[in-house]
Amino acid sequence: MTRRVAVIGGGLAGITAALQCADAGCQVTVFESRPQLGGLTHSFARGDLNVDNGQHVFLRCCTSYLALLRRLGVADRVELQPRLAIPVCSPGADAPVWLRRTALPAPLHLAASLLQYRPLSTMERVRFALAAVALKRVDPTLAATDEQNFGTWLRRHGQSNHAISALWELVGIATLNSRADQASLSLAATVFQEGLLTDASAADIGWSLVPLRELHGDPALACLDAAGAQVRTSAAVRGIQPVPEGWQITTDGAPTIADQVILAVPPAAAEQLLPTDSVTATPGWSQRLGSVPIINVHVVLDRPVLSEPFIAGVDTPVQWVFDRTAQSRLRHGQYLAVSLSAADDLVNTPTADLRAQFLPELTALLPKMRDAQVRDFFVTRERHATFRPAPGSAALRPSAVTGARGLFLAGAWTATGWPATMEGAARSGAAAATALLETSPTDVVAEVA
């Protein structure tokens, strides 16, 4: 008998889980509250401009996400650097300083760049190298590691506040969505070990060549349809409950019965839908896990001012700037998107104030902006972009298997060991589908301790 699987949530975690279950022969139904699939990686139209809600990049070490792109048939719609190369700009500098890797094995692959990294003093560069060696020895799987503060650990290993902001947070803010002083050492160690300290090619950066809806949402809909899955968009799930036949999923329409369910929704929605005592954390866990916003400042100019696909900023509130001209299908001028992670202090700032702050900061990094005209300026805000990766957050991230028979969890916020990234989402979806397929709908799950 073909098992009936309901996947609630059509973000990257839900898409990954649904495709894996459909490929295994399950009868899959996907429920998504939004009009399209893709979750937090989506696009919208602003006049003739195709706008991504956020600037999402990935690394070569993101193997689960890359596998998802291959399954969606869109691997040719992304660019992946042959070798890591990051132009780092500072206000008033004549030229960027480059962080590039060589063909040497990690961590020696970055040695040449670090020796010439002008934002740090010679002593800070030496101390950075010593701290990196120490970080490679940290065990991120230990609860004691997760309970430690990354910023405190860095200072204990000789890192100045300037070194933290000018190099460690250059990578850390974008991947963790957190400043070092608010981040779990465990998650930070995972990011740096996986990305920079183990495999020389791991941190090569990739990005989409098309609007995100054409990379994720629309191809996922086509692939799920081809795999025999049913996709219900604009279908908010109001409740799930066990019934003799399996699980009943309640929406605004007629209820649906499934043998097994994968819940791939944000933490607050998951806690609301989960049966009592199906996870080990005490009630209120999703609120304690919390969330962190990301905002994006979008600037459309009448002429090109940036010659690279992206730059990173140091000694400036500008974190990362991306050239989105081709992806947006802009015909004339240039479209820049400034990605601002860990944006608690900016998320409620009025657009006019952000314009007054960031246009001069951009001009200080990109002198050609002095002669350019701003055709459009707008801001997108993801108020709950990721879970808060604070010390102790691992205890609030449930695993894929719940204490309720036939019910599984997916989402970048679950216990993947990774921060909330596209890779974390894809890993969680694969873990949930694997756990589901390894059981029978009638298997009894051990009681929650």
Buried (B, 14 or more C-beta within 10 A) or exposed (E): EEBBBBBBBBBBBBBBBBBBBBBBEBBBBBBBBBEBBBBBBBBBEEEEBBBBBBBBBBBBBBEBBBBBBEBBEBEEBBEBBEBBBBBBBBBEBEEBBEBBBBEEEBBEBBEEBBEEBEBBEEEBBBBBBEBBEBBBEBEBEBEEBBBBBBBEBBBEBBBBEBBBBBBBBBBBBBBBBBBBBBBBBBBBBBBBBBBBBBBBBBBBBBBBBBBBBBBBBBBBBEBBEEBEBBBBBEBBBEEBEBEEEBBBBBBEEEEBEBBBBBBBBBBBBBBEBBBEEBBBBEEEBBEBBBBBBBBBBBBBBEEBBBEEBBBBBBBBEBBBBBBBBEBBBBEEBBBBBBBBBBBEEBBEBEEEEBBEBBBEBBBBBBEBBEEBEBBBBBBBBBEBBBBBBBBBBBBBBBBBBBBBBBBBBBBBBBBBBBBBBBBBBBBBBBBBBBBBBEBEBEEEBEEEE
